[in-house]
Amino acid sequence: MQFRSDYFGDRAAFQALVDLLFDTFEIDIGQLDRLGGPGPTSMPFGYFDETGRCVANFSAFSTPLIIDGRRVRAVGYQSGAVRPEYRGRGLYRDLMQRAFAWAKAEGFELGMLLTDKPGLYEPYGFRVIEQHMFRGPMPAGATALPCRQLSIENDADVALIRSVLVDRMPVSERFAVIGHIEEFLLNACFDPSIRLSHMPDHDAIIAWREEAGTFHLLDIASREIPLLAQVIAAVQTRAERAAVYVPTDRLGWTGETGRYEGSCDLMVTGDTDALFKLEPFMLSPLAEF
């Protein structure tokens, strides 16, 4: 086997990672090709067999955050997988340690990952942090021009979304990602229930869905975050209640908090004291990685 890192410049090697993740999780990150390519800060660590197959991988990438009004240099970890026939050889542990060492050398303050196997990462200093969403009655009293529905399959719409994401204001001063262009686009591809709408008054991209009389606000990308009441007026929903999956400090609305029960736990390591004091908050579903 051959160890390789920082290999996204090699088209065949990147495709080998695409194949590994699809074979393991049935997710297709190859869609990044038409969405603008992999994130420029991605740092993959992988093992390849003699045929060029990627048999194990663990990747890191820069994911700057706003935490309690302060910009924090954080690193995210993703794309961890090992082919079944290569498990039990210590490859995953080796790749994790390489990625963690790289992040330490780069001086990141905080590390984050999402997993359904938290016990695997606790020996490396990661701790699960609870996420909370917000529910309440719909706000009223605002007017806005109607939204235009966007399609993640339309190249012009993707270009519009990218242009807004490049200069987006963090959706919250309490806790929010900065940028996260590739994650936003991929999550919209992976979940067809997510609606993307362009709000012309604020040149904002609204990620949302509506279910059983509830308007679910998943994320907002904009240079100036609109109030929730303005978003409601623009999307023209008839829902009676709102569920919001980002901190609400910029939305002019507050709701009752409830624990978010996702399929994966958010785990953090590093300088986490300020983060644990911030509850309740959550990572937008469009920022998951």
GIWOJO-V530066 format. One record per residue. N is the residue number from 1. RES is the residue in one small letter. PHI is phi in whole degrees, 0 to 359 (* if undefined). OMEGA is omega in whole degrees, -180 to 180 (NA if undefined). Layout:
<<N,RES,PHI,OMEGA> <N,RES,PHI,OMEGA>>
This chain:
<<1,m,*,180> <2,q,241,173> <3,f,274,177> <4,r,220,173> <5,s,225,178> <6,d,50,-171> <7,y,255,-176> <8,f,293,175> <9,g,288,178> <10,d,262,-175> <11,r,301,-178> <12,a,294,-180> <13,a,292,177> <14,f,297,178> <15,q,297,177> <16,a,296,175> <17,l,292,176> <18,v,306,-179> <19,d,296,180> <20,l,300,-177> <21,l,290,178> <22,f,290,180> <23,d,295,-176> <24,t,273,-172> <25,f,241,-175> <26,e,59,171> <27,i,245,-174> <28,d,247,177> <29,i,282,174> <30,g,297,176> <31,q,297,176> <32,l,301,-180> <33,d,305,-178> <34,r,269,-179> <35,l,259,178> <36,g,121,177> <37,g,93,179> <38,p,298,178> <39,g,300,-176> <40,p,293,180> <41,t,264,-177> <42,s,296,179> <43,m,231,-180> <44,p,277,174> <45,f,233,-174> <46,g,212,171> <47,y,245,-178> <48,f,234,178> <49,d,273,-175> <50,e,292,178> <51,t,268,-178> <52,g,94,176> <53,r,291,171> <54,c,277,-176> <55,v,257,178> <56,a,201,-179> <57,n,206,171> <58,f,207,-173> <59,s,243,174> <60,a,235,176> <61,f,204,178> <62,s,288,179> <63,t,223,-178> <64,p,301,-176> <65,l,233,162> <66,i,254,177> <67,i,232,180> <68,d,52,176> <69,g,82,-178> <70,r,247,176> <71,r,284,-176> <72,v,238,175> <73,r,280,-178> <74,a,241,177> <75,v,239,175> <76,g,253,178> <77,y,242,-174> <78,q,205,174> <79,s,56,176> <80,g,271,-179> <81,a,199,174> <82,v,222,176> <83,r,296,-174> <84,p,308,-175> <85,e,288,180> <86,y,251,-180> <87,r,284,180> <88,g,84,-179> <89,r,253,180> <90,g,84,-178> <91,l,295,-177> <92,y,296,179> <93,r,300,179> <94,d,298,-178> <95,l,292,176> <96,m,301,-178> <97,q,296,176> <98,r,296,-180> <99,a,293,179> <100,f,295,178> <101,a,294,177> <102,w,298,-179> <103,a,297,178> <104,k,296,180> <105,a,295,180> <106,e,281,175> <107,g,83,178> <108,f,292,-178> <109,e,275,-170> <110,l,217,175> <111,g,243,-179> <112,m,222,170> <113,l,205,176> <114,l,243,-175> <115,t,206,170> <116,d,259,179> <117,k,229,-175> <118,p,300,-180> <119,g,300,-179> <120,l,291,-173> <121,y,253,-180> <122,e,300,178> <123,p,297,-180> <124,y,260,175> <125,g,92,179> <126,f,279,177> <127,r,233,176> <128,v,288,176> <129,i,238,-178> <130,e,291,175> <131,q,248,-178> <132,h,228,175> <133,m,257,-173> <134,f,227,-179> <135,r,231,177> <136,g,177,179> <137,p,292,-180> <138,m,291,173> <139,p,286,-179> <140,a,220,173> <141,g,92,-180> <142,a,239,174> <143,t,236,179> <144,a,197,174> <145,l,294,-179> <146,p,297,176> <147,c,287,168> <148,r,254,179> <149,q,287,180> <150,l,250,177> <151,s,236,178> <152,i,291,177> <153,e,271,-177> <154,n,262,-176> <155,d,299,-180> <156,a,294,178> <157,d,293,177> <158,v,298,178> <159,a,298,177> <160,l,297,-179> <161,i,299,180> <162,r,299,-178> <163,s,296,178> <164,v,284,-179> <165,l,296,-179> <166,v,302,-175> <167,d,247,-174> <168,r,294,169> <169,m,280,175> <170,p,305,-174> <171,v,294,180> <172,s,214,171> <173,e,273,-179> <174,r,276,179> <175,f,200,179> <176,a,194,173> <177,v,279,173> <178,i,247,-179> <179,g,84,-178> <180,h,59,-176> <181,i,295,-175> <182,e,295,180> <183,e,295,179> <184,f,302,-177> <185,l,292,-179> <186,l,295,179> <187,n,297,176> <188,a,294,177> <189,c,289,-174> <190,f,290,-175> <191,d,241,-177> <192,p,293,178> <193,s,283,-180> <194,i,284,174> <195,r,261,174> <196,l,245,-177> <197,s,230,177> <198,h,262,-179> <199,m,263,-170> <200,p,294,-178> <201,d,301,-177> <202,h,241,-173> <203,d,48,-174> <204,a,249,172> <205,i,257,-179> <206,i,255,175> <207,a,256,-172> <208,w,202,169> <209,r,211,177> <210,e,230,-178> <211,e,217,172> <212,a,48,175> <213,g,79,179> <214,t,240,175> <215,f,270,-179> <216,h,256,177> <217,l,267,-175> <218,l,265,-179> <219,d,187,173> <220,i,225,172> <221,a,244,-177> <222,s,196,174> <223,r,283,176> <224,e,214,-173> <225,i,289,177> <226,p,286,174> <227,l,290,179> <228,l,300,179> <229,a,299,178> <230,q,290,177> <231,v,299,-180> <232,i,301,180> <233,a,295,-176> <234,a,286,-178> <235,v,279,175> <236,q,59,177> <237,t,277,175> <238,r,254,180> <239,a,298,-178> <240,e,260,-180> <241,r,227,-180> <242,a,242,171> <243,a,232,-173> <244,v,242,-173> <245,y,248,172> <246,v,220,174> <247,p,303,-168> <248,t,257,-171> <249,d,295,179> <250,r,255,-172> <251,l,260,-179> <252,g,65,-174> <253,w,202,174> <254,t,230,179> <255,g,223,175> <256,e,286,-179> <257,t,271,176> <258,g,212,-178> <259,r,295,178> <260,y,275,-180> <261,e,255,178> <262,g,267,-180> <263,s,283,-179> <264,c,229,174> <265,d,271,171> <266,l,272,179> <267,m,241,-178> <268,v,225,175> <269,t,213,-179> <270,g,104,-178> <271,d,279,-170> <272,t,257,-174> <273,d,301,-179> <274,a,296,-178> <275,l,294,-178> <276,f,291,178> <277,k,280,-173> <278,l,274,-174> <279,e,309,5> <280,p,270,174> <281,f,198,172> <282,m,202,175> <283,l,276,180> <284,s,306,175> <285,p,303,178> <286,l,280,178> <287,a,255,-180> <288,e,294,-175> <289,f,214,NA>>
